[in-house]
């Protein structure tokens, strides 16, 4: 969906998002309304971030928005993190040089940030935990250079079906028709020891379990000193 959503957001919001202070004002008003209406709280930042590819990508892939983090993490930790990471700047840096098409922009962000920094990393530690060596033959610079221009040729289909039909010896039907299994991190299993089921609220399953993981990172308020005489 990101290949459709992000260009649509940028196209619709680019102009109003340039009005100074408008996005921040709308977010300040919309954030409590989003919570009250049971909407995804990220929706309140659409006008503030959705007008650029970097901001729209942060909205699409970010678990929590910058203005939400003080609710779940220590404020000093947040300030240091933003100073070191610069989330918007980090996303925007991946688009240098700027790809010429909307598809190219999203593909660049998905491959450099989501695939490299999350999917491949998750695969690496999950496989090594079982002493397995995983190879990713499709993530190869030589292959990418050979097929990169296919996306610009309208006459050639660019779906997964193209990959299925590529071998000179046809793949067995059992392989082609195999149901998608997906890849999931067993967070539910890890956290089930607490005895509290993980909720599936309108805010999203990932946000709910992330709040539980990050809760210990926010120190409790200090207790007042008492003296006995």
Secondary structure, 3 states (H helix, E strand, C coil): CHHHHHHHHHHHHHHHHCCCCHHHHHHHHHHHHHHHHCCCHHHHHHHHHCCCHHHHHHHHHCCCCHHHHHHCCCHHHHHHHHHHHCHHHHHHHCCCCCCCCHHHHHHHHHHHHHHHHHHHHHHHHHHHCCCCCCCCCCCCHHHHHHHHHHHHCCCCCCCHHHHHCCCCCCCCHHHHCCCCCCCCCCHHHHHHHHCCCCCCCCCCHHHHHHHHHHHHHCCCCCCCCCCCC
